[in-house]
Amino acid sequence: MSTLAWTAAVSLAAWLWLLLCQGFFWRTDVRLPTRTDPHDWPSVCVVVPARDEAAVLPESLPSLLAQDYPGRAEIFLVDDGSSDGTGELARELARTRGGLPLTVDSPGEPPAGWTGKLWAVRHGVELARARGPEYLLLTDADIAHDPDSLRELVAAARTGGFDVVSLMARLRVESPWERLVVPAFVYFFAQLYPFRRIGRKRARTAAAAGGCVLLRADTAERARIPDAIRHAVIDDVALARAVKGGGGHIWLGLADRVDSVRPYPRLHDLWRMVSRSAYAQLRHNPLLLLGTVVGLALVYLVPPVALFAGLGAGSAGAALLGGLAWLVMTGTYVPMLRYYGQPLWLAPLLPFTAFLYLLMTVDSAVQHYRGRGAAWKGRTYSRPDAVVGEES
């Protein structure tokens, strides 16, 4: 066989392994586990870190205020140095909409060593602890919840004995670029952190989705969250690792009742979302970057190249192996497109989307070596030991 055919064979083998041995990552049926209403509903404090979020608060905050929760619940919105009137808008929404009690406070500028939104989270958690809640709901300012979201999360945590129950919020998919890039974002995340493995106590895989994390308050205290992960530019994976590393039971799945309202209408917006932290995810390690680029090329780019190059060169073996690998790839992407209600003709375009992610990752490394580092809401960090996950 030719070199191209052998390369296509390796790519096909990789796809068969991913299909059967990577925790069935491509399936989208990991939703909130079986649950029953508890006899006594525990108290919950909702912590919302917010920095310059006036554009999305009118869609997201009223959904929290309107939660139909049988127990005691209270919201703490931490205005993290906003310049767009986020705090004042939150107070006005609470006055006009009513619902759960809302406290708006500000922590001031973060001290050295605190990154991303974690200083705001810490301030909110400290305010919440004064109420003595059993659970903390950490949710981002762009996340809208159905009215029964909180009760369903708590019921799932109580029924399953979970220390963390996290939902991957359904991201916005309205613009053409969102349709092309966003479902793939969740697909790639699930490939890296298969949801089924996360829910197993003995499995090492740990991850959460920072937009919606229900966390037992005593677990947070034992794991020293968020202080123990204060260097994390993006906190969700770091939080999950800290809890699971301490023997906690965590669960992560796709959301039915939780949606992100943040728009990413242009490719530039999506590019910035990924590139600002992608290299930090690789621990600023050039070898990991090289391995990622080679891996993405082998798994996602080789199949279509082998198919068309094989057809052009008259190499039936390369064309067949490349076509089969592309077919398996396409088939694994279909469930995610269905989950997002997108047309299935987008599935064969996954190699192109993967190529965009490859370029975003390389661009993230370029930004790092230019001294820009990872960023969150106008703050830039360049710590080489930053632990990251997914950010809104």
DANOR-V950554 format. One record per run of one state. SS is the DSSP state (helix for helix, strand for strand, loop for the rest). FROM is the first residue (numbers start at 1). TO is the last residue. If there is no record, write none. Layout:
# DANOR-V950554
ss:SS from:FROM to:TO
ss:SS from:FROM to:TO
This chain:
# DANOR-V950554
ss:loop from:1 to:2
ss:helix from:3 to:21
ss:loop from:22 to:43
ss:strand from:44 to:50
ss:loop from:51 to:53
ss:helix from:54 to:65
ss:loop from:66 to:72
ss:strand from:73 to:79
ss:loop from:80 to:85
ss:helix from:86 to:97
ss:loop from:98 to:100
ss:strand from:101 to:105
ss:loop from:106 to:117
ss:helix from:118 to:129
ss:loop from:130 to:134
ss:strand from:135 to:139
ss:loop from:140 to:142
ss:strand from:143 to:145
ss:loop from:146 to:148
ss:helix from:149 to:160
ss:loop from:161 to:163
ss:strand from:164 to:170
ss:loop from:171 to:175
ss:helix from:176 to:192
ss:loop from:193 to:194
ss:helix from:195 to:198
ss:loop from:199 to:211
ss:strand from:212 to:216
ss:helix from:217 to:222
ss:loop from:223 to:226
ss:helix from:227 to:229
ss:loop from:230 to:235
ss:helix from:236 to:245
ss:loop from:246 to:249
ss:strand from:250 to:260
ss:loop from:261 to:266
ss:helix from:267 to:275
ss:loop from:276 to:277
ss:helix from:278 to:281
ss:loop from:282 to:285
ss:helix from:286 to:313
ss:loop from:314 to:315
ss:helix from:316 to:339
ss:loop from:340 to:343
ss:helix from:344 to:369
ss:loop from:370 to:373
ss:strand from:374 to:376
ss:loop from:377 to:378
ss:strand from:379 to:381
ss:loop from:382 to:392
